[in-house]
Amino acid sequence: MTITSSTPTVASIAARMERLPTSRWHVKVRTLIGVVTFFEAFDQLLVASAMPVLIKEWGLSTGQVTLAITSGSVGMLLGALVSGWLADRVGRVRMVALGVVITGLASLAIAFAPSFAWLVVLRFVQGLGIGGEVPVAATYVSEIAKAKHRGRFVLLYELVFPAGLFTATLVAAWVVPNWGWRALFVIGAVPALAIAFMQRGVPESPRWLAAKGRLAEADQVVTRIETEVSRTAGTLPEPAPATGPAAVEPRGTLRDLVSGVYLRRTVVVSALWFFGYFVNYGITAWLPTLYTKVFHVSIDTALHYNLWTNAAGFLGCLTVALVIDKVGRRWALATGLAGSAAALVTLGALGAVSASQVAVWASVAAFFVFATNVTLYLYTPELYPTRSRALGCSMGGVFNRAGVILGPIVVGNLVSGGASSATIFAMLGGVALAGAVAALFAVETRGRTLEQLSPDLK
């Protein structure tokens, strides 16, 4: 049975979304969004896999390597900030589409880059697209999920991101030695083609439409969703009594993120984004180069070691997706960062004396820190009201990218300054430990609706 409210409100739209059982419709939409997110992740890590070859082909210095890695991250930072602001005004689906098109076209252009300077510029543009798509897509998936089992539903979607990272290293391990680095970026242009399919199958978020005052449109979208869900799920349960705002919410602003209960949430989650991604990219962005420059292994071997690390990271993401609704967000975040800290400090204490030793312990660290970071894509949208949810996610994306930028820069400076590998990994372990402490102050969100988690600001 479908129910169309004769007088829809913000609260009734949310209640109708909450009463929907997870169905083929949910899985279909999650998959369509996931396809483009997969290729965003794929594009993000290609430069790290191509870097050992580029160092030889263009004679790059350590500073140039750092610039090539961080230029995309700077673009992602700006893309995340702007896209969140726009997504709260023009819609989630439009911003996801725009981000993917920018990423795909920039990747194709990188394949024909004639010089290092062009590579840096195009990586920045590509970063704008990746940074714009990822947090908004996470916002959208959270808004179509119901409170019960929302953690597993969202994190199973988020698995596409580490899957994209893993696939990038897998493809690179075969493509780079046989076809060269430029072929990688041609492959990375695929998401621009996938966008046409996504737009036809993904409706705009009903929660966002209602929050913007487009209640009749939100009512029509929910009615279509109810009809499709009922075909496979049968008679739908009655909506629970509506909770949350009954009236249209005012336009969200940056002030929302630092007012009332949201100030603590923003401070804690921003710290978690920064520490988690500082460690993540401090490890992964430099590993192929460390293997070849410090331990003098072949490019093939370096790429295969890097593949192990990303495979372990994917396994960590899968593990946390299966347990998150049982253990809660705070425990998962604290455990992930603490486990990563333990692995990295152990590697530092052992001296990081061989490439194989680094590969093993870096993979253990990746298992934990990847699990932490994927959880943040679930956790951050739960902390903010609909009117500023995408902006809140994008603010997390800004601190994410700050960590992504500074992690490789700090590691690069230590490498060029002659620091030992043991010192580098011990430093990263200390940063992860600071993140684990910050996680202890996180608000638990398990099992509560988005409306229950987001009190009005008066």
C-alpha positions, 0 to 999 in steps of 0.5 A: 500500500502506498500513502500519499499525504494530502498535506505533506510536511517536512516531518511527514516526508521523513516519516514515509522514507523511514517506514520503507523497508530496504528493497531492490529500489534502495540497492539499485540507487545505491549501485548507480551512485556507487558506480560513479563513486567507484571511478572517482576513487579509481582516479584519485590513486592513479597518480601514486601508481604512476609516480615511479615511472614519471620520476624516471621519465621526467626526472622529477625531484622529491619536491615535484613528486610532492607537488604532483601528489598534493595538487589534486588534493588541493583541488579536492579541498576546494571542490569539497567546500564549494560542492557542499554549499551548492548541493544544499541549494541546487540538489544532491544529484546535480552536484554528483553529476557535475563532479563526475563529469569534471573528473572524467574529462580531466582524467582524459586530458591528463593522459595527453599531458605534454609536461609536468606543469600540465600534469599538476594543473590537470590534477588540480582540476580533476581534484575539484571533481573528486572532492565535489562528488564524494561527500555529496554522494555520501550525503545522498545515500544517508538521506535515502537510508532508514535509521535501522541498519543505516550503518550497514546500508551506507557502508556497503555503498562506501565499500565502492571507494576502497574498492576503487582504490584497490582496483586502481592499484591492481590495474596499475600493476598490470597496465603501467609495465605493459602499456605505460602510465598514460593508459591508466588515465584513459581508463579513468575517464570512464565515469564521465560515460556512466553519468548518463545512466545514473541521472535516469535512475536516481531521483532527487533526495526527498528529504532535501526537496522537503527542506527546500520547501518543494513539498509537492515535488517531494511528495511525488518522488516519495509516492513513486518510491513507495510504489516501486518498493511495494512491488517487491516488499508487499504492503508497506507499514504505516508511517510512524508518528512524524518527528522533526521539523514540520515546517520548511527549514531556513537556508543552511549557513556555515554558522549552523555548523558551529552553533549549539550542539553542532560546535562540538560535533564539528570540532570532533569530526573535523579532527577525525577527518584530518588525523585519519587521512593524514595517516592514510595518505602519509602511507599510501601516497608515498609507499610505491616511491619509498619501495623504489627509492629507499629499498630499491625494489623494482617497479613491479614489486613496489606496485604489488606490495602497494596492492597488498596494502590496499587489499588489506584496507578494503578488508578493513572497510568490509569488516566495519560495514558488517559490525557497525550497527552492532558496535556503534560509530564511536567504538569503530572510530576509536578502535580503527585509529588505535589499531592503526597507531599500534601497527605503525608504532610497531613498524617504527620500533622494528626499524622498517628495515626491509620492503617486505616488513614495511608491506606487512605492517603498513597493510595492518595499519591500512586495515584499521585506518581505511575502516576508520575513514570509511566510517566517517562517510557514514558518521558525518551526514548523521550529525547535521540537519538536512538544510546544512547536511551537505555543507557539514559533509563538505567541511569534513571533506575540507579537513579530509583534504587538509590531511591528504595534503599535509600527510604526503608533504610531511612525509616528503620533507622527512624523506628529503631530509634524510629521516629514517623509514622508522622515524616516518612510520613512528610519526604517523603512528603518533598522529593516529593515536591523537585521532584515537583520543579525539574519537572518544569525544564523538557523539554516538548516532547508532539507531536514531533517525536523521531528524532525531539526531538534528535538533533545531537551532533557535 
